[in-house]
Amino acid sequence: MKVCLILLPLMCLGLGCAASYNVGVNGYSSTGQSLTISEGASFAVVTDRDVANPIFQKEVGTKIRRILTDMGYAESSERADYYLLFDCGIDSGRSITDAIPVHRSGYYDEYRLSPFHSHGYTTYIPYTSVVYTRWLVLKLIEGRAYAESQEAEPLWI
């Protein structure tokens, strides 16, 4: 359950400027049960150096380490209890086009020449914007299994 709490601060990494975000979160355990991690467990965050943007990858890794440390977990570079691997990125974007309805209310004749009231009307203002999809995938691997084989089965994704 504590691992799920890691996701909330990570979503606030500030990966762009927009008025709103649509965030979808999934979590999967290898056993199907909720995962409990003891307080003070040690973590090692594994950063992939073979990515298109290693500076961004390093920045995200630093933020993950800071969040884990703030939550009371110890950082360890060797013989950690858990290894946290991550993948993150942003796509090239896609354009969406939509229309905003604008309702104009009715009015009375200001000179009172007509007894009729207008019921108003609705106009639609088209707009186009670019939407970027961002992702962050976290994989938690038990430390002993990761030390034996870096292809170890994740405990939680």
Buried (B, 14 or more C-beta within 10 A) or exposed (E): EBBEEBBEBBEEBEBEEEEEEEEEEEEEBBEEEEBEBEEEBBBBBBBEEEBEEEEBBEBBBEBBBEBBEEBEBBEBEEEBBBBBBBEBBEEEEEEEEEEEEEEEEEEEEEEEEEEEEEEEEEEEEEEEEEEEEBEBEBBBBBBEBBBEEEEBEBBBB
